[in-house]
Amino acid sequence: MLNLSLIDLCEDDKADQNNHSNQLNDNNDAYWQSRGYDSRPDDWQDKK
C-alpha cells in the first residue's frame, strides 16, 4: 500500500522543480550533465 503524506509529495515536487531549474542554469553541473558532459567544462562560458 502506498502511503505518501502531503509533505512527502511537496518535497518531491520541490526536488523536481530544483532539478529542472538546475538543468536550465548553465552555471550548474546538472545543466551540462543533461547535455552529455560529465561536469561543467572549464571553458563553459565559451560554449553558450
The first five atom37 places (N, CA, C, CB, O) and aatype in JSON, in Angstrom:
{
  "aatype": [12, 10, 2, 10, 15, 10, 9, 3, 10, 4, 6, 3, 3, 11, 0, 3, 5, 2, 2, 8, 15, 2, 5, 10, 2, 3, 2, 2, 3, 0, 18, 17, 5, 15, 1, 7, 18, 3, 15, 1, 14, 3, 3, 17, 5, 3, 11, 11],
  "atom_mask": [
    [1, 1, 1, 1, 1],
    [1, 1, 1, 1, 1],
    [1, 1, 1, 1, 1],
    [1, 1, 1, 1, 1],
    [1, 1, 1, 1, 1],
    [1, 1, 1, 1, 1],
    [1, 1, 1, 1, 1],
    [1, 1, 1, 1, 1],
    [1, 1, 1, 1, 1],
    [1, 1, 1, 1, 1],
    [1, 1, 1, 1, 1],
    [1, 1, 1, 1, 1],
    [1, 1, 1, 1, 1],
    [1, 1, 1, 1, 1],
    [1, 1, 1, 1, 1],
    [1, 1, 1, 1, 1],
    [1, 1, 1, 1, 1],
    [1, 1, 1, 1, 1],
    [1, 1, 1, 1, 1],
    [1, 1, 1, 1, 1],
    [1, 1, 1, 1, 1],
    [1, 1, 1, 1, 1],
    [1, 1, 1, 1, 1],
    [1, 1, 1, 1, 1],
    [1, 1, 1, 1, 1],
    [1, 1, 1, 1, 1],
    [1, 1, 1, 1, 1],
    [1, 1, 1, 1, 1],
    [1, 1, 1, 1, 1],
    [1, 1, 1, 1, 1],
    [1, 1, 1, 1, 1],
    [1, 1, 1, 1, 1],
    [1, 1, 1, 1, 1],
    [1, 1, 1, 1, 1],
    [1, 1, 1, 1, 1],
    [1, 1, 1, 0, 1],
    [1, 1, 1, 1, 1],
    [1, 1, 1, 1, 1],
    [1, 1, 1, 1, 1],
    [1, 1, 1, 1, 1],
    [1, 1, 1, 1, 1],
    [1, 1, 1, 1, 1],
    [1, 1, 1, 1, 1],
    [1, 1, 1, 1, 1],
    [1, 1, 1, 1, 1],
    [1, 1, 1, 1, 1],
    [1, 1, 1, 1, 1],
    [1, 1, 1, 1, 1]
  ],
  "atom_positions": [
    [[0.84, -1.19, 0.0], [0.0, 0.0, 0.0], [0.89, 1.25, 0.0], [-0.96, 0.0, 1.23], [1.81, 1.35, 0.8]],
    [[0.61, 2.16, -0.87], [1.37, 3.39, -0.98], [0.77, 4.43, -0.04], [1.38, 3.92, -2.43], [-0.41, 4.75, -0.13]],
    [[1.59, 4.93, 0.87], [1.1, 5.9, 1.85], [2.05, 7.09, 1.88], [0.98, 5.24, 3.28], [3.01, 7.12, 2.64]],
    [[1.76, 8.07, 1.05], [2.58, 9.28, 0.99], [1.82, 10.42, 1.65], [2.94, 9.65, -0.47], [0.63, 10.62, 1.41]],
    [[2.52, 11.15, 2.47], [1.89, 12.32, 3.09], [1.98, 13.5, 2.13], [2.57, 12.66, 4.44], [2.73, 13.48, 1.15]],
    [[1.23, 14.51, 2.43], [1.27, 15.74, 1.63], [2.66, 16.37, 1.68], [0.22, 16.75, 2.13], [3.12, 16.92, 0.68]],
    [[3.32, 16.28, 2.82], [4.68, 16.81, 2.96], [5.64, 16.07, 2.03], [5.17, 16.7, 4.43], [6.48, 16.7, 1.37]],
    [[5.52, 14.74, 1.97], [6.37, 13.96, 1.07], [6.16, 14.38, -0.38], [6.1, 12.46, 1.22], [7.12, 14.53, -1.13]],
    [[4.91, 14.57, -0.77], [4.6, 14.97, -2.14], [5.16, 16.35, -2.45], [3.1, 14.95, -2.38], [5.68, 16.59, -3.54]],
    [[5.05, 17.27, -1.5], [5.57, 18.62, -1.7], [7.09, 18.62, -1.81], [5.14, 19.54, -0.56], [7.67, 19.35, -2.61]],
    [[7.75, 17.78, -1.0], [9.21, 17.68, -1.06], [9.66, 17.1, -2.39], [9.75, 16.83, 0.1], [10.65, 17.56, -2.96]],
    [[8.94, 16.1, -2.88], [9.27, 15.53, -4.19], [9.08, 16.56, -5.29], [8.43, 14.3, -4.48], [9.91, 16.67, -6.19]],
    [[7.99, 17.31, -5.22], [7.72, 18.35, -6.21], [8.79, 19.42, -6.18], [6.33, 18.97, -5.97], [9.24, 19.9, -7.22]],
    [[9.22, 19.81, -4.98], [10.28, 20.81, -4.83], [11.59, 20.3, -5.43], [10.48, 21.18, -3.33], [12.29, 21.04, -6.11]],
    [[11.91, 19.03, -5.18], [13.13, 18.46, -5.74], [13.07, 18.44, -7.27], [13.36, 17.03, -5.2], [14.06, 18.72, -7.94]],
    [[11.9, 18.11, -7.82], [11.74, 18.12, -9.28], [11.91, 19.53, -9.83], [10.37, 17.56, -9.67], [12.53, 19.72, -10.87]],
    [[11.35, 20.51, -9.13], [11.47, 21.9, -9.58], [12.93, 22.37, -9.52], [10.58, 22.82, -8.72], [13.41, 23.06, -10.42]],
    [[13.62, 21.99, -8.45], [15.03, 22.36, -8.32], [15.85, 21.73, -9.43], [15.58, 21.94, -6.95], [16.71, 22.39, -10.01]],
    [[15.6, 20.46, -9.72], [16.34, 19.78, -10.78], [16.08, 20.45, -12.13], [15.95, 18.29, -10.83], [17.01, 20.65, -12.91]],
    [[14.84, 20.78, -12.39], [14.5, 21.45, -13.64], [15.23, 22.79, -13.75], [12.98, 21.66, -13.75], [15.8, 23.12, -14.8]],
    [[15.21, 23.55, -12.68], [15.9, 24.85, -12.67], [17.39, 24.68, -12.87], [15.63, 25.59, -11.36], [18.01, 25.44, -13.62]],
    [[17.98, 23.69, -12.21], [19.41, 23.45, -12.35], [19.78, 23.07, -13.77], [19.86, 22.35, -11.39], [20.85, 23.45, -14.26]],
    [[18.91, 22.32, -14.45], [19.19, 21.92, -15.82], [19.08, 23.08, -16.8], [18.26, 20.81, -16.24], [19.56, 22.98, -17.93]],
    [[18.48, 24.16, -16.39], [18.37, 25.36, -17.23], [19.44, 26.4, -16.92], [17.0, 25.99, -17.07], [19.56, 27.4, -17.63]],
    [[20.22, 26.16, -15.87], [21.23, 27.11, -15.41], [22.61, 26.65, -15.89], [21.2, 27.25, -13.86], [23.14, 25.66, -15.38]],
    [[23.19, 27.35, -16.85], [24.46, 26.92, -17.42], [25.63, 27.06, -16.45], [24.75, 27.7, -18.66], [26.75, 26.67, -16.78]],
    [[25.4, 27.6, -15.29], [26.42, 27.68, -14.25], [26.36, 26.45, -13.33], [26.26, 28.98, -13.44], [27.11, 26.38, -12.36]],
    [[25.47, 25.51, -13.62], [25.25, 24.35, -12.76], [25.68, 23.08, -13.48], [23.76, 24.27, -12.33], [25.46, 22.93, -14.68]],
    [[26.3, 22.15, -12.74], [26.74, 20.88, -13.34], [25.57, 20.11, -13.96], [27.43, 20.01, -12.3], [25.75, 19.44, -14.98]],
    [[24.38, 20.2, -13.37], [23.22, 19.48, -13.9], [22.88, 19.93, -15.32], [22.01, 19.68, -12.99], [22.41, 19.12, -16.13]],
    [[23.12, 21.19, -15.62], [22.91, 21.7, -16.98], [23.77, 20.92, -17.97], [23.23, 23.23, -17.05], [23.29, 20.45, -19.0]],
    [[25.05, 20.81, -17.63], [25.99, 20.17, -18.53], [25.8, 18.66, -18.57], [27.42, 20.51, -18.12], [25.95, 18.05, -19.62]],
    [[25.48, 18.05, -17.44], [25.25, 16.61, -17.39], [24.03, 16.23, -18.21], [25.08, 16.14, -15.93], [24.01, 15.18, -18.84]],
    [[23.0, 17.09, -18.21], [21.81, 16.8, -19.0], [22.07, 16.94, -20.5], [20.66, 17.72, -18.58], [21.24, 16.56, -21.33]],
    [[23.22, 17.49, -20.84], [23.61, 17.66, -22.24], [24.77, 16.76, -22.63], [23.98, 19.11, -22.51], [25.4, 16.96, -23.67]],
    [[25.07, 15.75, -21.79], [26.04, 14.74, -22.15], [27.45, 14.95, -21.64], [0.0, 0.0, 0.0], [28.32, 14.13, -21.9]],
    [[27.69, 16.03, -20.92], [29.02, 16.27, -20.34], [29.1, 15.6, -18.97], [29.3, 17.8, -20.21], [28.07, 15.36, -18.34]],
    [[30.3, 15.29, -18.51], [30.48, 14.73, -17.17], [30.26, 15.79, -16.1], [31.87, 14.12, -17.03], [29.72, 15.51, -15.03]],
    [[30.68, 17.0, -16.38], [30.5, 18.13, -15.47], [30.68, 19.41, -16.28], [31.52, 18.07, -14.27], [30.89, 19.36, -17.5]],
    [[30.59, 20.53, -15.62], [30.75, 21.8, -16.32], [32.18, 21.92, -16.84], [30.4, 23.01, -15.4], [33.12, 21.81, -16.05]],
    [[32.36, 22.13, -18.14], [33.7, 22.26, -18.69], [34.38, 23.56, -18.21], [33.65, 22.21, -20.22], [33.71, 24.53, -17.86]],
    [[35.69, 23.55, -18.21], [36.44, 24.74, -17.79], [36.12, 25.95, -18.67], [37.93, 24.46, -17.82], [36.11, 27.08, -18.2]],
    [[35.88, 25.7, -19.96], [35.59, 26.8, -20.89], [34.08, 26.95, -21.13], [36.32, 26.56, -22.23], [33.65, 27.3, -22.23]],
    [[33.28, 26.68, -20.1], [31.83, 26.66, -20.24], [31.26, 27.98, -20.73], [31.21, 26.31, -18.93], [30.23, 27.99, -21.4]],
    [[31.91, 29.1, -20.4], [31.37, 30.38, -20.84], [31.52, 30.58, -22.34], [32.07, 31.51, -20.1], [30.78, 31.36, -22.94]],
    [[32.48, 29.88, -22.96], [32.67, 29.97, -24.4], [31.7, 29.06, -25.16], [34.09, 29.61, -24.76], [31.51, 29.24, -26.37]],
    [[31.08, 28.11, -24.47], [30.2, 27.11, -25.11], [28.74, 27.52, -25.13], [30.34, 25.79, -24.4], [27.91, 26.77, -25.64]],
    [[28.38, 28.67, -24.6], [26.98, 29.11, -24.56], [26.4, 29.24, -25.93], [26.85, 30.42, -23.83], [25.23, 29.6, -26.07]]
  ]
}
